[in-house]
Amino acid sequence: MDYPSLTNCSGRYIVKALVRLGGFEIKKGSKHFWKVCHIETNKCFTLPNRKPLKKGLVWSLVRDFLQPAGYSEGEIFKELWC
């Protein structure tokens, strides 16, 4: 599979991609963060609201939060391509 570079992702872009993926509750935390919770598993992830996010943070979101929640790489990278 061809992976995106994930080097120019902003927090706002990732929040929009998660809304398109579906199954998430997104709350505005402090003025610099979002709290993203998966509805079925009740796992949460704190996402900074800045641009660009570090590549390792975005990969940990994919690897440690989205894939265990049941999303395949194809579904994730269809929406999250930055």
The first five atom37 places (N, CA, C, CB, O) and aatype in JSON, in Angstrom:
{
  "aatype": [12, 3, 18, 14, 15, 10, 16, 2, 4, 15, 7, 1, 18, 9, 19, 11, 0, 10, 19, 1, 10, 7, 7, 13, 6, 9, 11, 11, 7, 15, 11, 8, 13, 17, 11, 19, 4, 8, 9, 6, 16, 2, 11, 4, 13, 16, 10, 14, 2, 1, 11, 14, 10, 11, 11, 7, 10, 19, 17, 15, 10, 19, 1, 3, 13, 10, 5, 14, 0, 7, 18, 15, 6, 7, 6, 9, 13, 11, 6, 10, 17, 4],
  "atom_mask": [
    [1, 1, 1, 1, 1],
    [1, 1, 1, 1, 1],
    [1, 1, 1, 1, 1],
    [1, 1, 1, 1, 1],
    [1, 1, 1, 1, 1],
    [1, 1, 1, 1, 1],
    [1, 1, 1, 1, 1],
    [1, 1, 1, 1, 1],
    [1, 1, 1, 1, 1],
    [1, 1, 1, 1, 1],
    [1, 1, 1, 0, 1],
    [1, 1, 1, 1, 1],
    [1, 1, 1, 1, 1],
    [1, 1, 1, 1, 1],
    [1, 1, 1, 1, 1],
    [1, 1, 1, 1, 1],
    [1, 1, 1, 1, 1],
    [1, 1, 1, 1, 1],
    [1, 1, 1, 1, 1],
    [1, 1, 1, 1, 1],
    [1, 1, 1, 1, 1],
    [1, 1, 1, 0, 1],
    [1, 1, 1, 0, 1],
    [1, 1, 1, 1, 1],
    [1, 1, 1, 1, 1],
    [1, 1, 1, 1, 1],
    [1, 1, 1, 1, 1],
    [1, 1, 1, 1, 1],
    [1, 1, 1, 0, 1],
    [1, 1, 1, 1, 1],
    [1, 1, 1, 1, 1],
    [1, 1, 1, 1, 1],
    [1, 1, 1, 1, 1],
    [1, 1, 1, 1, 1],
    [1, 1, 1, 1, 1],
    [1, 1, 1, 1, 1],
    [1, 1, 1, 1, 1],
    [1, 1, 1, 1, 1],
    [1, 1, 1, 1, 1],
    [1, 1, 1, 1, 1],
    [1, 1, 1, 1, 1],
    [1, 1, 1, 1, 1],
    [1, 1, 1, 1, 1],
    [1, 1, 1, 1, 1],
    [1, 1, 1, 1, 1],
    [1, 1, 1, 1, 1],
    [1, 1, 1, 1, 1],
    [1, 1, 1, 1, 1],
    [1, 1, 1, 1, 1],
    [1, 1, 1, 1, 1],
    [1, 1, 1, 1, 1],
    [1, 1, 1, 1, 1],
    [1, 1, 1, 1, 1],
    [1, 1, 1, 1, 1],
    [1, 1, 1, 1, 1],
    [1, 1, 1, 0, 1],
    [1, 1, 1, 1, 1],
    [1, 1, 1, 1, 1],
    [1, 1, 1, 1, 1],
    [1, 1, 1, 1, 1],
    [1, 1, 1, 1, 1],
    [1, 1, 1, 1, 1],
    [1, 1, 1, 1, 1],
    [1, 1, 1, 1, 1],
    [1, 1, 1, 1, 1],
    [1, 1, 1, 1, 1],
    [1, 1, 1, 1, 1],
    [1, 1, 1, 1, 1],
    [1, 1, 1, 1, 1],
    [1, 1, 1, 0, 1],
    [1, 1, 1, 1, 1],
    [1, 1, 1, 1, 1],
    [1, 1, 1, 1, 1],
    [1, 1, 1, 0, 1],
    [1, 1, 1, 1, 1],
    [1, 1, 1, 1, 1],
    [1, 1, 1, 1, 1],
    [1, 1, 1, 1, 1],
    [1, 1, 1, 1, 1],
    [1, 1, 1, 1, 1],
    [1, 1, 1, 1, 1],
    [1, 1, 1, 1, 1]
  ],
  "atom_positions": [
    [[0.85, -1.18, 0.0], [0.0, 0.0, 0.0], [0.88, 1.24, 0.0], [-0.96, 0.0, 1.22], [1.93, 1.27, 0.65]],
    [[0.46, 2.24, -0.72], [1.17, 3.5, -0.8], [0.75, 4.38, 0.38], [0.89, 4.22, -2.16], [-0.43, 4.72, 0.5]],
    [[1.69, 4.75, 1.23], [1.38, 5.53, 2.43], [1.61, 7.01, 2.17], [2.24, 5.06, 3.61], [2.52, 7.38, 1.43]],
    [[0.79, 7.87, 2.76], [1.03, 9.31, 2.66], [2.23, 9.69, 3.51], [-0.22, 10.12, 3.09], [2.64, 8.92, 4.39]],
    [[2.79, 10.85, 3.26], [3.98, 11.27, 4.01], [3.64, 11.7, 5.43], [4.69, 12.4, 3.27], [4.48, 11.59, 6.32]],
    [[2.43, 12.2, 5.66], [1.95, 12.64, 6.98], [2.87, 13.69, 7.61], [1.82, 11.45, 7.92], [3.02, 13.72, 8.83]],
    [[3.48, 14.53, 6.79], [4.38, 15.54, 7.33], [3.75, 16.92, 7.39], [5.64, 15.59, 6.51], [4.3, 17.81, 8.03]],
    [[2.63, 17.13, 6.74], [2.04, 18.46, 6.71], [0.6, 18.44, 7.23], [2.07, 19.02, 5.29], [-0.24, 19.18, 6.73]],
    [[0.32, 17.61, 8.22], [-1.03, 17.5, 8.78], [-1.22, 18.54, 9.88], [-1.28, 16.07, 9.33], [-0.34, 18.76, 10.71]],
    [[-2.37, 19.16, 9.88], [-2.72, 20.05, 10.98], [-3.74, 19.33, 11.86], [-3.29, 21.41, 10.46], [-4.37, 18.36, 11.44]],
    [[-3.89, 19.8, 13.07], [-4.87, 19.23, 13.98], [-6.28, 19.35, 13.44], [0.0, 0.0, 0.0], [-7.09, 18.44, 13.59]],
    [[-6.58, 20.47, 12.83], [-7.91, 20.71, 12.26], [-8.2, 19.73, 11.12], [-8.03, 22.16, 11.75], [-9.32, 19.23, 11.01]],
    [[-7.2, 19.46, 10.28], [-7.38, 18.52, 9.17], [-7.66, 17.11, 9.7], [-6.14, 18.5, 8.26], [-8.53, 16.41, 9.18]],
    [[-6.94, 16.7, 10.73], [-7.14, 15.36, 11.29], [-8.52, 15.25, 11.94], [-6.05, 15.03, 12.32], [-9.16, 14.21, 11.82]],
    [[-8.97, 16.28, 12.61], [-10.31, 16.27, 13.2], [-11.37, 16.11, 12.11], [-10.57, 17.56, 14.01], [-12.31, 15.34, 12.27]],
    [[-11.22, 16.83, 10.99], [-12.17, 16.7, 9.89], [-12.14, 15.29, 9.29], [-11.88, 17.74, 8.8], [-13.18, 14.75, 8.92]],
    [[-10.94, 14.7, 9.19], [-10.82, 13.34, 8.66], [-11.49, 12.34, 9.59], [-9.34, 12.97, 8.45], [-12.12, 11.39, 9.13]],
    [[-11.36, 12.53, 10.9], [-11.99, 11.63, 11.86], [-13.52, 11.75, 11.83], [-11.49, 11.91, 13.27], [-14.22, 10.76, 12.02]],
    [[-14.01, 12.94, 11.58], [-15.46, 13.13, 11.45], [-15.95, 12.37, 10.21], [-15.83, 14.65, 11.34], [-17.0, 11.74, 10.25]],
    [[-15.19, 12.44, 9.11], [-15.57, 11.7, 7.9], [-15.5, 10.19, 8.13], [-14.67, 12.09, 6.73], [-16.32, 9.45, 7.59]],
    [[-14.54, 9.73, 8.93], [-14.43, 8.31, 9.24], [-15.62, 7.84, 10.06], [-13.12, 8.02, 10.0], [-16.12, 6.73, 9.85]],
    [[-16.08, 8.66, 10.98], [-17.25, 8.36, 11.79], [-16.93, 7.56, 13.03], [0.0, 0.0, 0.0], [-15.92, 6.86, 13.09]],
    [[-17.79, 7.67, 14.04], [-17.64, 6.91, 15.27], [-16.83, 7.6, 16.34], [0.0, 0.0, 0.0], [-16.39, 6.96, 17.29]],
    [[-16.62, 8.91, 16.21], [-15.81, 9.64, 17.17], [-16.6, 10.79, 17.76], [-14.54, 10.17, 16.52], [-17.44, 11.4, 17.1]],
    [[-16.32, 11.08, 19.02], [-16.87, 12.25, 19.68], [-15.7, 13.21, 19.86], [-17.58, 11.89, 21.06], [-14.69, 12.85, 20.47]],
    [[-15.84, 14.41, 19.35], [-14.74, 15.37, 19.39], [-15.16, 16.55, 20.25], [-14.35, 15.84, 17.96], [-16.18, 17.19, 20.0]],
    [[-14.35, 16.81, 21.28], [-14.63, 17.92, 22.19], [-13.47, 18.9, 22.12], [-14.83, 17.4, 23.66], [-12.3, 18.51, 22.03]],
    [[-13.81, 20.15, 22.15], [-12.79, 21.19, 22.19], [-12.29, 21.26, 23.62], [-13.33, 22.57, 21.7], [-13.06, 21.55, 24.54]],
    [[-11.01, 21.0, 23.82], [-10.44, 21.06, 25.16], [-10.08, 22.49, 25.49], [0.0, 0.0, 0.0], [-10.9, 23.39, 25.35]],
    [[-8.86, 22.69, 25.93], [-8.4, 24.06, 26.14], [-8.27, 24.71, 24.76], [-7.04, 24.1, 26.92], [-8.63, 24.1, 23.75]],
    [[-7.78, 25.91, 24.71], [-7.78, 26.57, 23.41], [-6.74, 26.03, 22.45], [-7.56, 28.03, 23.61], [-6.69, 26.45, 21.29]],
    [[-5.9, 25.1, 22.89], [-4.87, 24.56, 22.02], [-5.02, 23.06, 21.75], [-3.53, 24.82, 22.61], [-4.15, 22.48, 21.1]],
    [[-6.07, 22.42, 22.23], [-6.2, 20.98, 22.1], [-7.63, 20.56, 21.78], [-5.72, 20.29, 23.36], [-8.58, 21.27, 22.1]],
    [[-7.76, 19.38, 21.15], [-9.02, 18.69, 20.99], [-8.92, 17.37, 21.72], [-9.38, 18.49, 19.49], [-7.84, 16.77, 21.78]],
    [[-10.03, 16.91, 22.26], [-10.08, 15.58, 22.87], [-10.96, 14.73, 21.96], [-10.64, 15.64, 24.35], [-12.15, 15.01, 21.78]],
    [[-10.36, 13.69, 21.4], [-11.04, 12.81, 20.46], [-11.3, 11.48, 21.17], [-10.2, 12.6, 19.15], [-10.35, 10.84, 21.62]],
    [[-12.57, 11.07, 21.26], [-12.92, 9.81, 21.92], [-13.66, 8.91, 20.94], [-13.79, 10.06, 23.18], [-14.56, 9.36, 20.23]],
    [[-13.26, 7.65, 20.9], [-13.97, 6.67, 20.08], [-15.2, 6.24, 20.86], [-13.05, 5.43, 19.72], [-15.1, 5.88, 22.03]],
    [[-16.35, 6.26, 20.23], [-17.61, 6.04, 20.92], [-17.74, 4.61, 21.44], [-18.77, 6.35, 19.99], [-18.2, 4.41, 22.57]],
    [[-17.34, 3.61, 20.66], [-17.52, 2.22, 21.07], [-16.53, 1.76, 22.13], [-17.42, 1.33, 19.87], [-16.9, 1.06, 23.07]],
    [[-15.25, 2.15, 21.98], [-14.23, 1.65, 22.9], [-13.97, 2.59, 24.07], [-12.94, 1.42, 22.16], [-13.31, 2.2, 25.04]],
    [[-14.46, 3.82, 24.01], [-14.25, 4.85, 25.03], [-12.78, 5.2, 25.23], [-14.83, 4.41, 26.34], [-12.42, 5.74, 26.28]],
    [[-11.93, 4.92, 24.24], [-10.54, 5.36, 24.3], [-10.46, 6.78, 23.78], [-9.6, 4.41, 23.48], [-11.17, 7.15, 22.84]],
    [[-9.59, 7.57, 24.4], [-9.47, 8.98, 24.02], [-8.05, 9.3, 23.6], [-9.9, 9.88, 25.18], [-7.09, 8.64, 24.0]],
    [[-7.93, 10.33, 22.79], [-6.65, 10.79, 22.27], [-6.68, 12.31, 22.31], [-6.37, 10.25, 20.82], [-7.65, 12.92, 21.87]],
    [[-5.65, 12.93, 22.83], [-5.56, 14.38, 22.87], [-4.77, 14.83, 21.65], [-4.9, 14.88, 24.19], [-3.64, 14.39, 21.43]],
    [[-5.35, 15.72, 20.88], [-4.77, 16.16, 19.62], [-4.48, 17.65, 19.67], [-5.71, 15.84, 18.44], [-5.39, 18.44, 19.89]],
    [[-3.22, 18.04, 19.48], [-2.9, 19.47, 19.51], [-3.5, 20.2, 18.3], [-1.38, 19.67, 19.53], [-3.65, 19.62, 17.22]],
    [[-3.83, 21.44, 18.5], [-4.37, 22.27, 17.43], [-3.25, 23.16, 16.91], [-5.58, 23.13, 17.94], [-3.19, 24.35, 17.21]],
    [[-2.37, 22.57, 16.12], [-1.3, 23.36, 15.52], [-0.95, 22.77, 14.17], [-0.05, 23.39, 16.44], [-1.37, 21.67, 13.82]],
    [[-0.19, 23.52, 13.43], [0.24, 23.06, 12.11], [1.72, 23.33, 11.97], [-0.56, 23.76, 10.98], [2.15, 24.43, 12.32]],
    [[2.49, 22.44, 11.51], [2.2, 21.03, 11.25], [2.4, 20.2, 12.52], [3.08, 20.5, 10.13], [3.16, 20.57, 13.41]],
    [[1.7, 19.09, 12.57], [1.91, 18.14, 13.66], [3.13, 17.3, 13.34], [0.66, 17.24, 13.88], [3.47, 17.11, 12.17]],
    [[3.79, 16.81, 14.36], [4.95, 15.97, 14.13], [4.5, 14.63, 13.54], [5.75, 15.75, 15.43], [3.46, 14.1, 13.9]],
    [[5.32, 14.12, 12.64], [4.99, 12.89, 11.93], [4.79, 11.71, 12.89], [6.1, 12.56, 10.92], [3.91, 10.88, 12.66]],
    [[5.59, 11.64, 13.93], [5.47, 10.55, 14.9], [4.15, 10.58, 15.65], [0.0, 0.0, 0.0], [3.59, 9.53, 15.96]],
    [[3.64, 11.77, 15.93], [2.35, 11.9, 16.61], [1.22, 11.39, 15.72], [2.09, 13.36, 17.01], [0.32, 10.7, 16.2]],
    [[1.27, 11.73, 14.45], [0.23, 11.29, 13.53], [0.29, 9.77, 13.35], [0.37, 12.0, 12.16], [-0.75, 9.11, 13.32]],
    [[1.5, 9.2, 13.23], [1.62, 7.76, 13.09], [1.16, 7.05, 14.36], [3.06, 7.37, 12.77], [0.56, 5.98, 14.28]],
    [[1.43, 7.61, 15.53], [0.95, 6.97, 16.76], [-0.57, 7.03, 16.85], [1.58, 7.65, 18.01], [-1.2, 6.12, 17.38]],
    [[-1.17, 8.09, 16.34], [-2.63, 8.17, 16.26], [-3.17, 7.03, 15.4], [-3.07, 9.53, 15.68], [-4.13, 6.37, 15.78]],
    [[-2.54, 6.8, 14.26], [-2.99, 5.74, 13.36], [-2.75, 4.36, 13.97], [-2.28, 5.85, 12.0], [-3.65, 3.53, 14.02]],
    [[-1.53, 4.14, 14.44], [-1.11, 2.81, 14.89], [-1.7, 2.42, 16.25], [0.41, 2.75, 14.97], [-2.12, 1.28, 16.43]],
    [[-1.74, 3.36, 17.19], [-2.13, 3.03, 18.56], [-3.58, 3.37, 18.9], [-1.23, 3.76, 19.51], [-4.1, 2.91, 19.92]],
    [[-4.24, 4.17, 18.07], [-5.6, 4.59, 18.39], [-6.62, 4.13, 17.35], [-5.66, 6.11, 18.52], [-7.66, 3.57, 17.71]],
    [[-6.35, 4.35, 16.08], [-7.34, 4.03, 15.04], [-7.37, 2.55, 14.68], [-7.06, 4.84, 13.81], [-8.45, 1.97, 14.54]],
    [[-6.21, 1.94, 14.51], [-6.2, 0.52, 14.14], [-6.76, -0.38, 15.23], [-4.79, 0.08, 13.8], [-7.53, -1.28, 14.91]],
    [[-6.43, -0.19, 16.53], [-7.08, -1.01, 17.56], [-8.59, -0.77, 17.67], [-6.43, -0.74, 18.89], [-9.32, -1.62, 18.19]],
    [[-9.06, 0.38, 17.2], [-10.49, 0.67, 17.23], [-11.24, -0.05, 16.11], [-10.73, 2.17, 17.12], [-12.47, 0.01, 16.05]],
    [[-10.5, -0.74, 15.21], [-11.15, -1.53, 14.19], [-11.12, -0.96, 12.78], [0.0, 0.0, 0.0], [-11.78, -1.49, 11.89]],
    [[-10.36, 0.1, 12.56], [-10.27, 0.69, 11.23], [-9.06, 0.1, 10.51], [-10.17, 2.24, 11.31], [-8.0, -0.06, 11.1]],
    [[-9.24, -0.22, 9.23], [-8.13, -0.75, 8.44], [-7.29, 0.4, 7.9], [-8.65, -1.64, 7.28], [-7.73, 1.55, 7.89]],
    [[-6.08, 0.08, 7.45], [-5.22, 1.11, 6.88], [-5.85, 1.75, 5.66], [-3.85, 0.53, 6.52], [-5.71, 2.96, 5.44]],
    [[-6.54, 0.96, 4.86], [-7.21, 1.51, 3.68], [-8.26, 2.54, 4.03], [0.0, 0.0, 0.0], [-8.33, 3.59, 3.39]],
    [[-9.06, 2.26, 5.05], [-10.09, 3.22, 5.49], [-9.45, 4.48, 6.05], [-11.0, 2.58, 6.54], [-9.91, 5.59, 5.78]],
    [[-8.4, 4.3, 6.83], [-7.76, 5.45, 7.47], [-7.12, 6.36, 6.44], [-6.7, 4.99, 8.49], [-7.35, 7.57, 6.45]],
    [[-6.32, 5.78, 5.54], [-5.57, 6.62, 4.59], [-6.42, 7.11, 3.44], [-4.41, 5.85, 4.04], [-5.98, 7.97, 2.67]],
    [[-7.63, 6.59, 3.3], [-8.56, 7.16, 2.33], [-9.0, 8.55, 2.8], [-9.8, 6.23, 2.13], [-9.16, 9.45, 1.98]],
    [[-9.19, 8.71, 4.09], [-9.61, 10.0, 4.65], [-8.44, 10.88, 5.09], [-10.53, 9.75, 5.82], [-8.52, 12.11, 5.02]],
    [[-7.38, 10.25, 5.54], [-6.24, 10.98, 6.12], [-5.08, 10.95, 5.15], [-5.83, 10.37, 7.5], [-4.24, 10.05, 5.2]],
    [[-5.03, 11.92, 4.28], [-3.97, 11.96, 3.28], [-3.4, 13.37, 3.25], [-4.49, 11.53, 1.86], [-3.94, 14.27, 2.6]],
    [[-2.31, 13.55, 3.98], [-1.7, 14.89, 4.02], [-0.19, 14.79, 3.98], [-2.14, 15.64, 5.28], [0.49, 15.82, 4.01]]
  ]
}
